[in-house]
Amino acid sequence: MKRFTWLTFLLLLSLHGLGYAQVTISGKVTDSQGSALPGVTVLARGTNQGTSTNSDGGYTLAVADTASLVFSSIGYNPQTVAVRGRTTINITLSENVQALGEVVVTALNVARERKTLGYSVTEIQGTSLTQARETNVTNSLVGKVAGLNVNSTSGGAGSSSNVIIRGVSSLSQTNQPLYVINGIPVESQPSSANTGSRWDNSPDLGDAISNINPDDIESISVLKGAAASALYGYRAKAGVILITTKSAKGNDGVEFNSNYVAEKVYTLTDWQYVYGQGANNQKPTTATGAAQVGNSSWGGKLDGSSVVQFDGTSRPYVAQKDNVKNFYRTGSSWTNTLAFNKSFTGGSVRLSASNLTNKGVVPNSGLDRQTFNLAGTFEPFKRLTIDARANYILEQAKNRAILADGAGNANFNVLFLPTSLDVRSLSAGTNPDGSELMYNTGNPYNTNPYFAANKFVNDTERDRLLSSVNARYTFDNGLFLQGRVGRDGYTNRFTSVTPSGTAYLPTGRITEVTTRFSDLNTDGLVGKSFEFGSNFTFAPNLGASYRRIKTEAFQNIGNDLAVFGLNNINNAKNKSSQMFPTDQEIQSVYGSLDLSYKEYLFLTGTLRRDWFSTLAGPSSTANQELGITYPGVSGSFVFSELWRPEFLAFGKLRAGYSRVGQATLPYQTQLNYAFLPVGLNGNPLGTIENVNIPNSNLKASSATEFEIGTELAVAQNRVRLDLTFYKKNSDKEIVFTPASITSGYQGAVLNAGKMENKGVEMLLTVQPVKTAAFSWTSSFNAAYNKNTVLSLAAGQEQSVYATSRSNAGFLGQIVDKPFGQVMAYDNKYNADGTIALTPNGVPARGDLRAFGSAFHPWTGGWSNDFTFAGFNFGVLVDGKFGGKIFSATDYYGTVFGLRKQTLVNREGTFGSDNLDAATYYSTLADNVSKEFVQNASFIKLRQVTLGYSFPTKLLGSKVQRLTLSLVARNLAILMRKTDNIDPESSYNAFTQGLELGGIPPVRTFGLNLNAKF
């Protein structure tokens, strides 16, 4: 029991001093003009015991008579006041121009003064997420947090986002941060069958965090480093994002928010419009010939003559430059949220209901979401506080877009239509018998885009409940006991139909997948804050938690639909079914110790140990390492308390060191058996489900991180700087190394890899102008991350983990290079350095080379906010620099004769074999694919808002606030290095750096109305 020694010591200390008395304090908080301040946080220092002022600025709180109270509110300087037996404490807060509050939410949902933290935390207020909003709230964080890299999938509304904090932290496991909603951890992994295979051809099904309604969010805290997130242990390796949802908190009344935006795609393709559909520089002469050449733009020169097309109709042989514009429609998103807030003696309640209706830009697609949120805080009797929350979500997505390859993918087939073929000529979609109207009989996998949009089915339905109850009892002496239970549970149904009459599968197919997911978290915490004299504060906390995760996926597949057009699993002639269950649990203990001296020296120590069921082997023994321990320490020195020249308003140095980790997925340590979807002679058949050789000695990976930083404020808080340097080393990385095919496995799972991330983050906020009538706040954040793969498995120098559909572009891991190398084929060179040619005169294929990481080392954002006489105007510009992307769009644009580069010698021949242009350029694309590796750097005008807050004297007594705003998102690309593609394009949240067949970029414009009654 040695591992409990330290925790036992803390527990004994926390029980010391039971004789201290508790007092109930009440009072009022006002501003410098004497006006009441509602919503001010009143916190017993060193604990998460607190309350908020009501609409009259009043508060009541029971604390130990030795405690100190911290009063804080955004835009005001915090105050710390010792209780010293008093029962009434009235406070006046002075204004502070800092944009972020001085109290932030940290690990375990504990609110702490920012100056006490020994690590970097960025807090974003919920109001910044609701004006120019996104259907996936994480996309609203783009450009707002230094070191946070968000990249959305090109899959339309409700699709997944890839969120990376301080660089990639794992070689083969998730790199997504942990999300914690009101203290309850929530997993949010992108859901897609596109996993990096060359044959990827599936829709993105979204992630869990996209379900959250931004109107219900009060604040988001981003815990970037290990020191900040260490108390989350095995789930903190990739960082933590804390989401605090709204509660009544004295904010009585009714709130209404309505947001409507129109969505319009814009094309970045710049194809050649000199030659049209055909082959051998000839126009089609028959309908059969036109259909056979399909996507080929290797025809004759566009001259306006009448040319027969795939359907036998003759049309002018002219450039069709508006196919993207003509196929996609104007989409829209309309969100309405109504919230009721009520405070009463002994508690408060907030109830909100929200409805999102999205009409996608792809015809016959969209997303509907209904969200109900209930939050209640109660004090049934003295010293007991109960916080209960429930978030119920219903979501229905219609016809999620297939991404990547062309089969069933409307986006792919619109993009690569021949230059002389008007997409609207395909709009019938079907023949009279209901089968697909084909425009490319030479390749039936090039699906008619209207048939794909209107006949294919890729629908999802989600029924989700996020719930938690937190009870906290505080004794007279300030000792508290806290217990919390939270559960995230949902049922997800995915229906996919390849309809009857599809050219590549005429008999059709239907797939139904129903997934039931449950994530149960329980934890307990005990702690107390001690004050020794007037200088020292000592606050130990002890906790333990239990987590159980269960999933059940039921898959039914039906082939050969008997009745044409009847999309029902019972209509299938051949059916198969499978069930995929998983079950795992984690047990944890942890503790923290906070020390402070004279309000300028602060030290925090943490310790956590986790035990994992997923590490248990076939014959686990006492000697098998089933757990891992995570220590951490951080501190801050507020030197401005000791030295404050006239120019310095605040100064602080901070440093932290910690260890965090990551467990493995279930069933990697022993053989896992499953039933096959088929049987033999009426009996079921079983199989070994492992694709990798199990490792009974597998251990959790871990990462250690050191960070140091400073926070400075000068010129009366008008200029503020937050600067951080960090270095993180990941060890015992779980890697999947290839195995001999004779083993019967694809590979082996090992603890073998090492990786390093080091970098710098900066946030500079300046307020050049601040008067009673006008203010201007400018904030610039920037980050640099250098990632290096230090080692893979023994003897392994590189591995490929994703392949483009072109089979000419790849993503790989290479020792001594950054993670996610974009790889392609170079030229082959002669001994004298000249380019080697094949016998027919085409440059020969050389080595597969790495051309740089898909992950940008440099990221940044610049926001400017202005206020004047009730008006507010905001602009956000962000950029990413240094990353690479393999453009399969340009690869296929070359093969199909669409790229302008294919105009060179278009009607001539190449080499001694007199190759035509089509053969030459198609062969060149396969042989030397490095041409399609592009610099993905960009600068975008991300967001613009213009709002007006109506004067209260015009609103009457019933309306407390009314604001109307013009909003816009993703307005323009100010700089890009890519041609024909959006540098942020991606068809898979797991494999950033590959693109193909996604929805084009979308601009949004609209209105936001916010009212409070």
Beta strands, then each sheet from edge to edge (+ up, - down):
strand 1: 22-30
strand 2: 41-44
strand 3: 50-52
strand 4: 58-64
strand 5: 68-72
strand 6: 79-82
strand 7: 91-92
strand 8: 103-105
strand 9: 111-113
strand 10: 121-125
strand 11: 148-152
strand 12: 161-165
strand 13: 178-181
strand 14: 184-186
strand 15: 217-223
strand 16: 240-245
strand 17: 253-265
strand 18: 306-308
strand 19: 314-316
strand 20: 331-344
strand 21: 347-359
strand 22: 366-381
strand 23: 384-398
strand 24: 457-474
strand 25: 480-498
strand 26: 509-527
strand 27: 530-532
strand 28: 536-561
strand 29: 572-597
strand 30: 601-612
strand 31: 627-637
strand 32: 648-662
strand 33: 673-680
strand 34: 683-688
strand 35: 692-693
strand 36: 701-714
strand 37: 719-738
strand 38: 747-770
strand 39: 774-791
strand 40: 798-803
strand 41: 809-814
strand 42: 821-827
strand 43: 845-853
strand 44: 858-868
strand 45: 871-881
strand 46: 884-887
strand 47: 933-935
strand 48: 938-949
strand 49: 961-976
strand 50: 994-995
strand 51: 1002-1012
sheet 1: 4+ 1- 7-
sheet 2: 3+ 2- 5+ 6-
sheet 3: 8+ 9-
sheet 4: 10+ 15- 16+ 13+ 14-
sheet 5: 11+ 12-
sheet 6: 27+ 28- 26+ 25- 24+ 23- 22+ 21- 20+ 17- 51+ 49- 48+ 45- 44+ 39- 38+ 35+
sheet 7: 18+ 19-
sheet 8: 27+ 28- 29+ 30- 31+ 32- 36+ 37-
sheet 9: 33+ 34-
sheet 10: 40+ 41- 42+ 43-
sheet 11: 47+ 46- 50-
end
